[in-house]
Amino acid sequence: MTAALLELREVGKTYAGGGLLSRRRVAAVRGVSFTLAAERPEVFAIIGESGSGKSSLARMVLGMSTPSEGQILFQGSDVATLRGRGARLRFMRRVQPIFQNPFEAFNPLTRVDRYLYSTARNLAGARGQAAAEQAAETALQQVGLSVAEVRGRFPHELSGGQLQRAAIARALIPGPALLVADEPVSMIDASLRMTIVNLFRDLRDRLGVSIIYITHDLATAYTISDRIVIMRQGEVVEAGDARAVLSHPSHPYSVQLKDAVLTIEGTPEDDPGSEAAARTPGSREGSLP
Ligand SMILES: Nc1ncnc2c1ncn2[C@@H]1O[C@H](COP(=O)(O)OP(=O)(O)OP(=O)(O)O)[C@@H](O)[C@H]1O
């Protein structure tokens, strides 16, 4: 049997609160379990308000922090026990982050194209300038850009939307199986957000990459996601197919979130799969402002 792409088993994260000598503990994540299948790439949204534990979970999936309880298995291997440079590098090639602020993801003093070339050399094994440029070009094309558009330009010379697309291209260079995008559009101009999040669905379809999309924005999550989990105070309070969860939310928090989206978007029908809903901006096929 093929191992799952990603499996979280009763994952928890507890931080020491109030300084080293304090006994106070913050349970940021508690008992979170879910599985992303290897054979079915998907956009998987983790939704929750500020402080619900989303970023803590993302950092653990990326191997940037270790669970206090439970296990995270990537393609069958426990992420917390990866040892040695080779194993870490192999993991980094397969699981790539996309951060909230693209201006922080790039070195402000390095030209964007050069940054991409060095990623190609360091993570994708590109030998020589021509191979690095080719890898950068291929990745940039996947996000609707080209080397010609970023060549010689520093991060601040691109728009936030362009730079976030370049950041996604950077993440694609090593050929990942999983992207972990933590609030990737919250700092992007509202008019460009849907273009970026729709890209995730395209990448799922074109490259077969799975995407964990972390957000507090139910509307974009609903529009692009296959499955969602809703977190509150560190716990998953609702999980399942995006349409089912948002058509018939059972937890009071999910109802609140849904109401908030309907207030903003004005979706007329209860059933987001209905014909009427399909014509509204809040529908999965529609585009949000
Ligand atoms: N390094 C840390 N030390 C102590 N407490 C932390 C640490 N990181 C996060 N926390 C706490 O854990 C809880 C969850 O935080 P986390 O950042 O994971 O939530 P979040 O849902 O991503 O919120 P946001 O959307 O604001 O980033 C919060 O109460 C936060 O204060």
Ligand as a Chemical Component Dictionary entry (heavy atoms), coordinates in Angstrom:
data_LIG
# 
_chem_comp.id                   LIG 
_chem_comp.type                 NON-POLYMER 
_chem_comp.pdbx_formal_charge   0 
_chem_comp.three_letter_code    LIG 
# 
loop_
_chem_comp_atom.comp_id 
_chem_comp_atom.atom_id 
_chem_comp_atom.alt_atom_id 
_chem_comp_atom.type_symbol 
_chem_comp_atom.charge 
_chem_comp_atom.model_Cartn_x 
_chem_comp_atom.model_Cartn_y 
_chem_comp_atom.model_Cartn_z 
_chem_comp_atom.pdbx_ordinal 
LIG N1  N1  N 0 6.532  30.616 20.025 1  
LIG C1  C1  C 0 5.435  30.746 20.781 2  
LIG N2  N2  N 0 5.524  30.835 22.121 3  
LIG C2  C2  C 0 4.430  30.942 22.900 4  
LIG N3  N3  N 0 3.163  30.963 22.414 5  
LIG C3  C3  C 0 3.001  30.897 21.075 6  
LIG C4  C4  C 0 4.126  30.779 20.198 7  
LIG N4  N4  N 0 3.654  30.721 18.910 8  
LIG C5  C5  C 0 2.308  30.793 19.004 9  
LIG N5  N5  N 0 1.917  30.906 20.297 10 
LIG C6  C6  C 0 0.528  30.952 20.775 11 
LIG O1  O1  O 0 -0.147 29.830 20.259 12 
LIG C7  C7  C 0 -1.484 30.175 19.869 13 
LIG C8  C8  C 0 -1.681 29.834 18.407 14 
LIG O2  O2  O 0 -0.862 30.710 17.629 15 
LIG P1  P1  P 0 -0.708 30.542 16.039 16 
LIG O3  O3  O 0 0.214  31.620 15.565 17 
LIG O4  O4  O 0 -0.370 29.150 15.728 18 
LIG O5  O5  O 0 -2.207 30.845 15.552 19 
LIG P2  P2  P 0 -2.740 31.337 14.151 20 
LIG O6  O6  O 0 -4.084 30.735 13.985 21 
LIG O7  O7  O 0 -1.742 31.070 13.096 22 
LIG O8  O8  O 0 -2.877 32.909 14.359 23 
LIG P3  P3  P 0 -2.515 34.084 13.322 24 
LIG O9  O9  O 0 -3.514 33.969 12.205 25 
LIG O10 O10 O 0 -2.704 35.326 14.142 26 
LIG O11 O11 O 0 -1.095 33.865 12.892 27 
LIG C9  C9  C 0 -1.645 31.652 20.213 28 
LIG O12 O12 O 0 -2.238 31.735 21.491 29 
LIG C10 C10 C 0 -0.233 32.170 20.242 30 
LIG O13 O13 O 0 -0.117 33.278 21.110 31 
# 
loop_
_chem_comp_bond.comp_id 
_chem_comp_bond.atom_id_1 
_chem_comp_bond.atom_id_2 
_chem_comp_bond.value_order 
_chem_comp_bond.pdbx_ordinal 
LIG N1  C1  SING 1  
LIG C1  N2  SING 2  
LIG C1  C4  DOUB 3  
LIG N2  C2  DOUB 4  
LIG C2  N3  SING 5  
LIG N3  C3  DOUB 6  
LIG C3  C4  SING 7  
LIG C3  N5  SING 8  
LIG C4  N4  SING 9  
LIG N4  C5  DOUB 10 
LIG C5  N5  SING 11 
LIG N5  C6  SING 12 
LIG C6  O1  SING 13 
LIG C6  C10 SING 14 
LIG O1  C7  SING 15 
LIG C7  C8  SING 16 
LIG C7  C9  SING 17 
LIG C8  O2  SING 18 
LIG O2  P1  SING 19 
LIG P1  O3  DOUB 20 
LIG P1  O4  SING 21 
LIG P1  O5  SING 22 
LIG O5  P2  SING 23 
LIG P2  O6  DOUB 24 
LIG P2  O7  SING 25 
LIG P2  O8  SING 26 
LIG O8  P3  SING 27 
LIG P3  O9  DOUB 28 
LIG P3  O10 SING 29 
LIG P3  O11 SING 30 
LIG C9  O12 SING 31 
LIG C9  C10 SING 32 
LIG C10 O13 SING 33 
# 
